[in-house]
Amino acid sequence: MEASRNTPKRARTVRVSHPANAFRQEPPGFQRATFGFLSDDEVAWMRERVEDVLADYGVAILHPEAYKRFLAAGAKPGSDANRIRMPRELIREAMAATPKAVRLGGKEARFDMDLPRADGGFIMRTGTGAHGYVNPRDASYRKMDLTAVSEIAAVANTLDEVGFIAHPFVHGVPEVTSDIHSYGRLIGRTPKHIWMQPYQWENVDYLMRIAAIAAGGEAELRANPITSCITCSFTPLEFKYMDTHVIIKAGEYGIPLHACSLPSSGGTAPLSVPSMAIMSAAEIVGMTVMAHILSPGIPVIATPLMFTLDMRTGSALQSCVESLQAANMSVQLMKRGWGQVAHTYGSGSDTPDADHQSMAERAMLTQTVALAGADILGGVGQLECATVFSPVQAVLDNEVGAMMRRFVRKPSLDKEALNWDELMQIRTGGHFLDSAHTIATCRDQLAPRVFRRQGRDDYEKSGRRTAFDEARDAALAAIAAAPEQGLLSEEQEREIAALTARADEHIVAAYTGAVSVI
């Protein structure tokens, strides 16, 4: 499909100069503090095990053309149907050739993101895949709908730690085209980059076409990709037709890929943290090799999303200790083992409410993943193991992200930063309140936006307002201030609406024989 040649070109596509970046930037000389469970030798050892999995056992590829292309590239048939074994030379060639940097564009230049960031920092994104929505007005729960998508965009547009937004699953529309409806609504409601998540292979062309319309044309989309797309493995070690189709179409449209593995330890992966990290890395490397064969030169972002089954209930957990350890190891392995841009959950909780447990779990997750060196921290606003979205929680997560950005900034030890000369001459009973150093650096302190710093008297006078109350007010203010008409031209909106209606007519009819909604 090609974007209409008559689509009006927005001024955004004329990239003459870049205004100030919308995201917080670290100061010159910034060093990022790190923590990981793996030594360099252990990273090298696990990298070898990943190659063993791919070369000696292999992966199942259900896309016939991709299977043929692998064989033509030197792969060998595996032990069962559809399985191929990748030569180590092919793996190393692909991993070396795949770009180690990626541009995630915004509709406005100030929202462009170049990863890895030049300042060494990270970017955050909202949660995806949620079927449920917590209304910020009264904390009531409902199924996700298109109104909720607009509200998510309105809130995320105001969060300066959030670099891009993921479209959720929506109800109230035909189920098999839910992704098209959700994506079409979101792309017209935010100037930020969007993460595309197709639900079936027939929908991919429609989603790519919508992105091209919003960008102003296919050439404009390739020049500045305002969207990126997820492609997933089917753990353990299998690649579905749809996700292989995504890789092919991403190459045609110039869309960066998030190669995503979602193992569940104790279910689709061994009940072992290192084994889960190895399996996830094998699937991501496998997708990267596939992209090298099918869409050479396309950027691939390593995206391990780690889950652990609760052995008592069978429920998937994203914020338990084992999942945190696996996320840390996986980021280390992908970044230090192959130099890939890394993306994983950096926020989220296994509880269904924005409560004390949620804040404790997501604070641990954010810190664990940020210290591992992840470039993208996903999951802002998500609850109940990534199945529910809360705008109030998203505002709180933005605050945690700001704190974590500052936390991983390694403090300088130079003489000026220490205020060494004055320290060595301080008089007995003296202070540093009027120090020139204090006056010069005091504004660099991180000032919270919704977290509270007050004494008991002020707290009581406020009616015992908490950070949750502040976050709720911020979310509601963002929703109230959002323009109703969206950001695209009327013609672009009409083209997207017509394309969505065409998808309902063709795809829904093919599946059900009639248009049905959920």
KEVEXLO-47893 format. One record per residue (C-alpha): residue number from 1; x, y, z. Coordinates in Angstrom, 2 decimals. Example, Ala and Ser with C-alpha at 12.3 -4.5 7.8 and 13.67 -1.06 7.14 Angstrom:
residues 2
ATOM    nr         u         v         w
ATOM     1     12.30     -4.50      7.80
ATOM     2     13.67     -1.06      7.14
//
This chain:
residues 518
ATOM    nr         u         v         w
ATOM     1      0.00      0.00      0.00
ATOM     2      1.24      3.51     -0.73
ATOM     3      0.35      6.70      1.06
ATOM     4     -1.78      9.09     -0.95
ATOM     5      0.26     11.46     -3.08
ATOM     6     -2.30     14.12     -2.16
ATOM     7     -1.72     13.83      1.58
ATOM     8     -0.91     17.35      2.83
ATOM     9      2.69     17.68      3.97
ATOM    10      3.05     19.10      7.47
ATOM    11      5.72     21.66      8.21
ATOM    12      7.27     19.07     10.51
ATOM    13      8.61     17.16      7.52
ATOM    14     10.88     20.08      6.52
ATOM    15     13.70     19.38      8.96
ATOM    16     15.73     22.59      8.76
ATOM    17     16.69     22.91     12.42
ATOM    18     15.97     21.25     15.73
ATOM    19     14.56     23.31     18.59
ATOM    20     15.56     22.49     22.13
ATOM    21     15.01     18.81     22.96
ATOM    22     11.86     18.18     24.97
ATOM    23     13.47     15.53     27.16
ATOM    24     15.73     16.18     30.10
ATOM    25     19.38     16.14     29.13
ATOM    26     22.29     15.21     31.35
ATOM    27     25.14     17.69     31.86
ATOM    28     28.43     17.45     29.91
ATOM    29     30.73     14.79     31.31
ATOM    30     27.83     12.71     32.61
ATOM    31     28.77      9.18     33.68
ATOM    32     26.05      6.59     34.22
ATOM    33     26.36      4.40     37.27
ATOM    34     25.76      0.73     36.57
ATOM    35     25.04     -2.48     38.43
ATOM    36     24.71     -5.94     36.97
ATOM    37     24.82     -9.56     38.03
ATOM    38     27.15    -10.58     35.20
ATOM    39     30.90    -10.10     34.89
ATOM    40     32.46     -9.56     31.46
ATOM    41     33.54    -13.20     31.40
ATOM    42     30.02    -14.34     32.26
ATOM    43     28.56    -12.15     29.51
ATOM    44     30.95    -13.80     27.03
ATOM    45     30.05    -17.27     28.34
ATOM    46     26.29    -16.60     27.99
ATOM    47     26.82    -15.19     24.51
ATOM    48     28.42    -18.49     23.52
ATOM    49     25.46    -20.39     24.96
ATOM    50     23.09    -18.28     22.86
ATOM    51     25.05    -19.21     19.74
ATOM    52     24.89    -22.86     20.82
ATOM    53     21.09    -22.70     21.00
ATOM    54     20.76    -21.12     17.55
ATOM    55     23.46    -23.12     15.78
ATOM    56     23.08    -26.57     17.37
ATOM    57     19.32    -26.72     18.03
ATOM    58     17.77    -23.79     16.15
ATOM    59     14.40    -22.08     15.93
ATOM    60     11.09    -22.85     14.22
ATOM    61     10.14    -20.45     11.41
ATOM    62      6.53    -20.68     10.23
ATOM    63      6.85    -18.20      7.34
ATOM    64      7.63    -20.27      4.20
ATOM    65      9.45    -17.53      2.30
ATOM    66     11.56    -16.62      5.34
ATOM    67     12.41    -20.30      5.81
ATOM    68     13.66    -20.49      2.21
ATOM    69     15.66    -17.29      2.61
ATOM    70     17.36    -18.70      5.71
ATOM    71     18.37    -21.84      3.82
ATOM    72     19.68    -19.72      0.97
ATOM    73     21.76    -17.77      3.49
ATOM    74     23.44    -20.96      4.73
ATOM    75     21.11    -22.16      7.49
ATOM    76     20.54    -25.91      7.88
ATOM    77     17.29    -27.81      8.56
ATOM    78     16.73    -28.69     12.20
ATOM    79     15.50    -31.80     13.93
ATOM    80     11.79    -31.20     13.27
ATOM    81      9.50    -29.50     10.76
ATOM    82     10.06    -25.75     10.19
ATOM    83     13.16    -25.71     12.40
ATOM    84     16.42    -24.25     11.07
ATOM    85     19.90    -24.08     12.56
ATOM    86     21.85    -20.86     12.04
ATOM    87     25.58    -21.05     11.28
ATOM    88     27.66    -19.15     13.83
ATOM    89     29.23    -17.16     10.99
ATOM    90     25.78    -15.97      9.88
ATOM    91     24.87    -15.01     13.44
ATOM    92     28.06    -13.00     13.88
ATOM    93     27.71    -11.37     10.47
ATOM    94     24.14    -10.28     11.20
ATOM    95     24.88     -8.98     14.70
ATOM    96     27.86     -7.00     13.41
ATOM    97     25.93     -5.53     10.46
ATOM    98     22.78     -4.51     12.36
ATOM    99     22.84     -0.77     13.26
ATOM   100     23.87     -0.04     16.82
ATOM   101     21.93      3.24     16.92
ATOM   102     18.35      4.13     16.07
ATOM   103     16.29      7.28     15.47
ATOM   104     12.78      7.26     16.92
ATOM   105     11.19     10.35     15.42
ATOM   106      8.41     12.55     16.71
ATOM   107      5.93     14.62     14.74
ATOM   108      7.78     17.61     16.18
ATOM   109     11.57     17.68     16.07
ATOM   110     11.88     18.33     19.81
ATOM   111     10.43     14.86     20.43
ATOM   112     13.00     13.05     18.28
ATOM   113     15.04     10.45     20.14
ATOM   114     18.44      9.15     19.06
ATOM   115     19.39      6.00     20.94
ATOM   116     21.70      5.33     22.63
ATOM   117     21.31      8.85     23.96
ATOM   118     24.36     11.05     23.50
ATOM   119     24.16     12.02     27.18
ATOM   120     24.17      8.37     28.30
ATOM   121     20.70      8.52     29.79
ATOM   122     17.50      6.55     29.18
ATOM   123     14.00      7.27     27.90
ATOM   124     10.70      5.88     29.17
ATOM   125      7.55      4.70     27.38
ATOM   126      3.99      3.99     28.41
ATOM   127      2.65      0.50     28.99
ATOM   128      1.13     -1.47     26.12
ATOM   129     -1.31     -4.31     25.69
ATOM   130     -3.59     -3.24     28.54
ATOM   131     -7.20     -4.38     28.25
ATOM   132     -8.33     -2.42     31.32
ATOM   133     -8.38      1.26     32.30
ATOM   134     -8.52      2.94     35.70
ATOM   135    -10.49      6.18     35.41
ATOM   136     -8.43      8.96     37.03
ATOM   137    -11.59     10.77     38.15
ATOM   138    -12.83      8.18     40.62
ATOM   139    -10.44      5.17     40.30
ATOM   140    -13.25      3.08     38.78
ATOM   141    -12.24      0.28     36.42
ATOM   142    -13.54     -0.31     32.90
ATOM   143    -12.47     -2.04     29.71
ATOM   144    -10.08      0.00     27.58
ATOM   145    -11.84      2.10     24.92
ATOM   146    -10.98      4.82     22.41
ATOM   147    -11.81      7.58     24.91
ATOM   148     -9.25      6.07     27.25
ATOM   149     -6.67      6.07     24.43
ATOM   150     -7.19      9.81     23.98
ATOM   151     -6.79     10.34     27.73
ATOM   152     -3.61      8.26     27.83
ATOM   153     -2.16     10.42     25.05
ATOM   154     -3.19     13.63     26.81
ATOM   155     -1.44     12.62     30.02
ATOM   156      1.65     11.13     28.36
ATOM   157      2.10     14.29     26.30
ATOM   158      2.78     16.19     29.55
ATOM   159      5.28     13.68     31.02
ATOM   160      8.83     14.76     30.19
ATOM   161     10.38     11.39     31.04
ATOM   162      8.09      9.62     28.55
ATOM   163      9.64      9.54     25.10
ATOM   164      7.02      7.51     23.30
ATOM   165      3.58      5.99     23.69
ATOM   166      2.29      2.48     23.04
ATOM   167     -1.25      1.87     21.81
ATOM   168     -3.36     -0.45     23.98
ATOM   169     -6.00     -3.03     23.11
ATOM   170     -9.43     -1.39     22.87
ATOM   171    -12.97     -2.66     23.24
ATOM   172    -16.10     -1.30     21.58
ATOM   173    -14.70     -1.93     18.08
ATOM   174    -14.30     -5.07     15.97
ATOM   175    -11.96     -7.34     17.90
ATOM   176     -9.78     -8.38     14.97
ATOM   177     -9.10     -4.74     14.01
ATOM   178     -8.77     -3.37     17.53
ATOM   179     -5.13     -2.52     16.93
ATOM   180     -5.99     -0.45     13.85
ATOM   181     -8.66      1.54     15.69
ATOM   182     -6.42      2.15     18.71
ATOM   183     -3.37      3.08     16.65
ATOM   184     -5.40      5.38     14.40
ATOM   185     -6.78      7.23     17.41
ATOM   186     -3.44      7.54     19.18
ATOM   187     -1.36      8.72     16.23
ATOM   188     -3.57     11.79     15.86
ATOM   189     -3.44     12.69     19.55
ATOM   190      0.28     12.97     20.30
ATOM   191      3.34     14.68     18.81
ATOM   192      5.51     11.96     20.37
ATOM   193      6.77      8.76     18.82
ATOM   194      4.38      5.77     18.84
ATOM   195      5.08      2.09     19.36
ATOM   196      3.03     -0.02     16.93
ATOM   197      1.82     -3.46     18.01
ATOM   198     -0.02     -5.46     15.31
ATOM   199     -2.36     -8.24     16.43
ATOM   200     -2.46    -10.27     13.20
ATOM   201     -0.63    -10.28      9.88
ATOM   202     -3.48     -8.89      7.78
ATOM   203     -3.45     -5.72      9.90
ATOM   204      0.20     -4.85      9.39
ATOM   205     -0.24     -3.13      6.01
ATOM   206     -3.09     -1.00      7.34
ATOM   207     -1.05      0.08     10.36
ATOM   208      1.97      0.97      8.23
ATOM   209     -0.25      2.94      5.85
ATOM   210     -1.76      4.90      8.75
ATOM   211      1.76      5.75      9.93
ATOM   212      2.65      6.98      6.43
ATOM   213     -0.46      9.17      6.29
ATOM   214      0.37     10.72      9.69
ATOM   215      3.99     11.31      8.66
ATOM   216      2.96     13.07      5.44
ATOM   217      3.93     10.27      3.07
ATOM   218      6.06      7.16      2.79
ATOM   219      9.24      9.08      1.97
ATOM   220      8.70     11.30      5.00
ATOM   221      8.13      8.25      7.18
ATOM   222     11.41      6.68      6.03
ATOM   223     13.28      9.95      6.58
ATOM   224     11.88     10.38     10.07
ATOM   225     10.16      7.24     11.43
ATOM   226      7.44      8.56     13.75
ATOM   227      6.59      5.00     14.67
ATOM   228      8.45      1.79     15.48
ATOM   229      7.01     -1.71     15.53
ATOM   230      7.18     -4.72     17.81
ATOM   231      7.93     -8.16     16.42
ATOM   232      7.64    -11.04     18.90
ATOM   233      8.96    -14.53     19.24
ATOM   234      6.58    -17.28     20.30
ATOM   235      8.50    -18.71     23.22
ATOM   236     10.07    -21.23     23.24
ATOM   237     12.15    -20.57     20.11
ATOM   238      9.43    -20.15     17.49
ATOM   239      8.57    -17.31     15.12
ATOM   240      5.00    -16.96     13.88
ATOM   241      4.01    -15.95     10.37
ATOM   242      2.69    -12.57     11.52
ATOM   243      5.85    -11.45     13.28
ATOM   244      8.01    -12.47     10.35
ATOM   245      5.64    -10.50      8.09
ATOM   246      6.18     -7.50     10.40
ATOM   247      9.95     -7.70      9.82
ATOM   248      9.45     -7.70      6.05
ATOM   249      7.04     -4.76      6.09
ATOM   250      9.20     -2.78      8.52
ATOM   251     11.99     -3.03      5.99
ATOM   252      9.71     -1.79      3.20
ATOM   253      8.57      1.24      5.22
ATOM   254     11.86      1.95      7.02
ATOM   255     10.36      1.33     10.46
ATOM   256     12.69      0.42     13.38
ATOM   257     11.92     -2.89     15.06
ATOM   258     11.63     -3.87     18.72
ATOM   259     12.63     -7.55     18.70
ATOM   260     10.65     -8.76     21.68
ATOM   261     10.97    -11.98     23.64
ATOM   262      8.50    -12.72     26.46
ATOM   263      9.59    -15.90     28.23
ATOM   264      7.77    -17.09     31.36
ATOM   265     10.18    -18.81     33.71
ATOM   266      8.71    -22.13     34.81
ATOM   267      6.33    -22.12     31.81
ATOM   268      7.79    -21.37     28.39
ATOM   269     11.32    -21.10     29.79
ATOM   270     13.24    -23.06     32.44
ATOM   271     12.67    -22.07     36.04
ATOM   272     16.13    -20.53     36.13
ATOM   273     17.03    -16.85     35.87
ATOM   274     20.15    -17.36     33.68
ATOM   275     18.35    -19.88     31.45
ATOM   276     15.51    -17.41     30.93
ATOM   277     18.02    -14.72     29.95
ATOM   278     19.74    -17.10     27.50
ATOM   279     16.46    -18.14     25.88
ATOM   280     15.31    -14.55     25.56
ATOM   281     18.63    -13.51     24.03
ATOM   282     18.50    -16.46     21.59
ATOM   283     15.07    -15.37     20.37
ATOM   284     16.13    -11.72     20.04
ATOM   285     19.33    -12.63     18.21
ATOM   286     17.29    -14.96     15.99
ATOM   287     14.95    -12.09     15.07
ATOM   288     17.93     -9.83     14.45
ATOM   289     19.43    -12.39     12.06
ATOM   290     16.04    -12.67     10.36
ATOM   291     15.89     -8.88      9.95
ATOM   292     19.41     -8.95      8.47
ATOM   293     18.26    -11.49      5.87
ATOM   294     14.79    -10.10      5.09
ATOM   295     15.22     -6.35      5.71
ATOM   296     18.97     -5.63      5.79
ATOM   297     20.02     -2.41      7.48
ATOM   298     16.83     -1.97      9.52
ATOM   299     17.54     -0.95     13.15
ATOM   300     16.64     -3.60     15.74
ATOM   301     16.08     -2.79     19.41
ATOM   302     16.62     -5.74     21.76
ATOM   303     13.47     -6.05     23.88
ATOM   304     13.50     -8.78     26.54
ATOM   305     10.29     -8.62     28.59
ATOM   306     10.75    -11.05     31.42
ATOM   307      8.04    -12.92     33.33
ATOM   308      8.07    -15.59     36.01
ATOM   309      5.20    -17.93     36.79
ATOM   310      3.96    -17.90     40.37
ATOM   311      4.30    -21.61     41.13
ATOM   312      1.42    -21.42     43.59
ATOM   313     -1.16    -20.00     41.16
ATOM   314      0.28    -20.13     37.63
ATOM   315     -0.05    -16.36     37.28
ATOM   316      2.63    -14.44     35.36
ATOM   317      4.67    -11.96     37.37
ATOM   318      6.74     -9.09     35.98
ATOM   319      7.92     -7.50     39.23
ATOM   320      8.97    -10.47     41.35
ATOM   321     12.62    -10.84     42.31
ATOM   322     13.30    -13.47     39.66
ATOM   323     11.90    -11.30     36.87
ATOM   324     13.97     -8.33     38.09
ATOM   325     17.14    -10.40     38.05
ATOM   326     16.36    -11.75     34.59
ATOM   327     15.68     -8.26     33.22
ATOM   328     19.00     -7.01     34.59
ATOM   329     20.92     -9.96     33.12
ATOM   330     19.16     -9.70     29.77
ATOM   331     19.96     -6.02     29.36
ATOM   332     23.59     -6.66     30.27
ATOM   333     23.79     -9.51     27.79
ATOM   334     22.25     -7.62     24.86
ATOM   335     24.21     -4.41     25.43
ATOM   336     27.60     -5.78     26.43
ATOM   337     27.39     -8.98     24.43
ATOM   338     26.30     -7.47     21.10
ATOM   339     26.13     -3.69     21.60
ATOM   340     22.40     -3.51     20.84
ATOM   341     20.05     -0.77     22.00
ATOM   342     18.14     -2.39     24.89
ATOM   343     14.50     -1.97     25.92
ATOM   344     12.63     -3.72     28.72
ATOM   345     10.05     -3.10     31.40
ATOM   346     11.39     -0.39     33.67
ATOM   347      8.11      0.19     35.46
ATOM   348      5.12     -1.89     36.41
ATOM   349      3.63     -3.95     39.18
ATOM   350      1.83     -7.23     39.73
ATOM   351     -0.86     -5.60     41.89
ATOM   352     -4.10     -4.29     40.32
ATOM   353     -4.04     -0.92     42.12
ATOM   354     -1.78      2.13     42.35
ATOM   355     -1.07      1.36     45.98
ATOM   356      1.92      0.97     48.32
ATOM   357      2.87     -2.41     46.84
ATOM   358      2.79     -0.93     43.34
ATOM   359      5.16      1.89     44.25
ATOM   360      7.58     -0.46     46.01
ATOM   361      7.67     -2.98     43.16
ATOM   362      8.04     -0.45     40.36
ATOM   363     10.72      1.51     42.24
ATOM   364     12.78     -1.69     42.50
ATOM   365     12.15     -2.52     38.85
ATOM   366     13.08      0.97     37.64
ATOM   367     16.31      0.95     39.62
ATOM   368     17.30     -2.59     38.62
ATOM   369     16.81     -1.96     34.90
ATOM   370     18.22      1.58     34.82
ATOM   371     21.41      0.45     36.55
ATOM   372     21.74     -2.40     34.04
ATOM   373     22.09      0.25     31.32
ATOM   374     18.75     -0.06     29.50
ATOM   375     18.12      2.62     26.87
ATOM   376     14.31      2.37     27.09
ATOM   377     12.34      1.75     30.28
ATOM   378      8.85      0.56     29.36
ATOM   379      5.68      0.09     31.37
ATOM   380      4.82      3.61     32.56
ATOM   381      1.29      3.51     33.97
ATOM   382      0.78     -0.25     33.80
ATOM   383     -0.63     -2.38     36.61
ATOM   384     -1.64     -6.01     37.15
ATOM   385      1.27     -7.46     35.16
ATOM   386      0.83     -5.13     32.16
ATOM   387     -2.91     -5.72     31.70
ATOM   388     -4.26     -2.44     33.15
ATOM   389     -3.37      1.23     32.56
ATOM   390     -3.71      3.98     35.15
ATOM   391     -3.04      7.63     34.17
ATOM   392     -2.47      8.50     37.83
ATOM   393      0.14      5.78     38.11
ATOM   394      1.74      7.11     34.91
ATOM   395      2.23     10.52     36.53
ATOM   396      3.79      8.87     39.58
ATOM   397      6.04      6.76     37.33
ATOM   398      7.25      9.91     35.59
ATOM   399      8.35     11.19     38.99
ATOM   400     10.15      7.94     39.78
ATOM   401     11.82      8.12     36.38
ATOM   402     13.10     11.64     37.06
ATOM   403     14.53     10.47     40.37
ATOM   404     16.15      7.46     38.74
ATOM   405     17.68      9.57     35.98
ATOM   406     19.37     11.64     38.67
ATOM   407     20.25      8.59     40.77
ATOM   408     22.26      6.94     37.98
ATOM   409     24.18     10.18     37.34
ATOM   410     27.53      9.46     38.94
ATOM   411     28.53     12.45     41.15
ATOM   412     31.71     14.22     40.09
ATOM   413     34.77     13.92     42.33
ATOM   414     36.70     16.87     40.93
ATOM   415     37.91     19.62     43.21
ATOM   416     35.38     22.20     42.08
ATOM   417     32.43     19.83     42.50
ATOM   418     33.62     18.96     46.01
ATOM   419     33.97     22.66     46.92
ATOM   420     37.25     21.43     48.34
ATOM   421     38.98     24.74     49.10
ATOM   422     36.08     26.07     51.13
ATOM   423     35.59     22.73     52.88
ATOM   424     39.21     22.84     54.04
ATOM   425     38.81     26.34     55.46
ATOM   426     35.37     26.20     57.10
ATOM   427     35.38     27.97     60.46
ATOM   428     34.14     26.37     63.67
ATOM   429     30.36     26.63     63.78
ATOM   430     30.29     27.76     60.16
ATOM   431     27.91     26.82     57.36
ATOM   432     27.65     26.69     53.59
ATOM   433     24.27     28.41     53.15
ATOM   434     25.83     31.57     51.71
ATOM   435     28.63     29.78     49.90
ATOM   436     29.14     30.85     46.29
ATOM   437     29.30     27.13     45.46
ATOM   438     25.91     26.51     47.11
ATOM   439     24.34     29.46     45.31
ATOM   440     25.78     28.31     41.98
ATOM   441     24.66     24.68     42.28
ATOM   442     21.46     24.75     44.36
ATOM   443     19.19     24.90     41.33
ATOM   444     20.59     21.61     40.10
ATOM   445     18.76     19.78     42.88
ATOM   446     15.93     17.63     41.57
ATOM   447     12.64     19.25     42.55
ATOM   448      9.67     16.86     42.71
ATOM   449      6.48     17.73     40.86
ATOM   450      3.97     15.51     42.63
ATOM   451      5.91     13.86     45.45
ATOM   452      5.32     15.70     48.73
ATOM   453      7.94     17.30     50.95
ATOM   454      6.16     18.98     53.83
ATOM   455      5.93     18.99     57.58
ATOM   456      3.07     17.65     59.65
ATOM   457      1.32     21.02     60.11
ATOM   458      1.19     21.76     56.39
ATOM   459      0.15     18.17     55.70
ATOM   460     -2.80     18.44     58.07
ATOM   461     -3.81     21.85     56.68
ATOM   462     -3.87     20.41     53.16
ATOM   463     -6.43     17.82     54.19
ATOM   464     -3.70     15.16     54.19
ATOM   465     -3.11     15.38     50.46
ATOM   466     -0.70     12.77     49.17
ATOM   467      1.41     12.30     46.06
ATOM   468     -1.48     10.23     44.67
ATOM   469     -3.80     13.26     45.01
ATOM   470     -1.27     15.50     43.27
ATOM   471     -0.80     12.95     40.49
ATOM   472     -4.55     12.60     39.99
ATOM   473     -4.95     16.37     39.67
ATOM   474     -2.07     16.51     37.19
ATOM   475     -3.62     13.74     35.08
ATOM   476     -7.05     15.37     35.09
ATOM   477     -5.57     18.76     34.20
ATOM   478     -3.74     17.21     31.24
ATOM   479     -6.93     15.53     30.02
ATOM   480     -8.96     18.73     30.38
ATOM   481     -6.36     20.79     28.49
ATOM   482     -6.00     18.39     25.55
ATOM   483     -7.46     19.67     22.26
ATOM   484    -10.49     17.71     21.06
ATOM   485     -9.60     17.86     17.39
ATOM   486     -6.20     16.18     17.59
ATOM   487     -2.97     17.15     15.82
ATOM   488     -3.45     15.98     12.24
ATOM   489     -5.11     17.85      9.40
ATOM   490     -8.75     17.16      8.55
ATOM   491     -7.66     15.40      5.38
ATOM   492     -5.26     13.15      7.26
ATOM   493     -7.97     12.30      9.78
ATOM   494    -10.37     11.46      6.93
ATOM   495     -7.81      9.22      5.23
ATOM   496     -7.13      7.33      8.47
ATOM   497    -10.84      6.96      9.20
ATOM   498    -11.47      5.65      5.67
ATOM   499     -8.58      3.21      5.94
ATOM   500     -9.87      1.96      9.30
ATOM   501    -13.35      1.46      7.86
ATOM   502    -11.83     -0.45      4.93
ATOM   503     -9.96     -2.69      7.37
ATOM   504    -13.23     -3.44      9.19
ATOM   505    -14.91     -4.28      5.92
ATOM   506    -12.18     -6.57      4.62
ATOM   507    -10.56     -8.14      7.70
ATOM   508    -13.61     -8.54      9.91
ATOM   509    -15.66     -9.94      7.05
ATOM   510    -12.91    -12.44      6.29
ATOM   511    -12.92    -13.68      9.88
ATOM   512    -16.59    -13.58     10.80
ATOM   513    -18.61    -12.84      7.70
ATOM   514    -19.99     -9.76      9.42
ATOM   515    -18.78     -6.80     11.44
ATOM   516    -19.03     -7.59     15.15
ATOM   517    -17.83     -5.54     18.09
ATOM   518    -16.65     -6.59     21.51
//
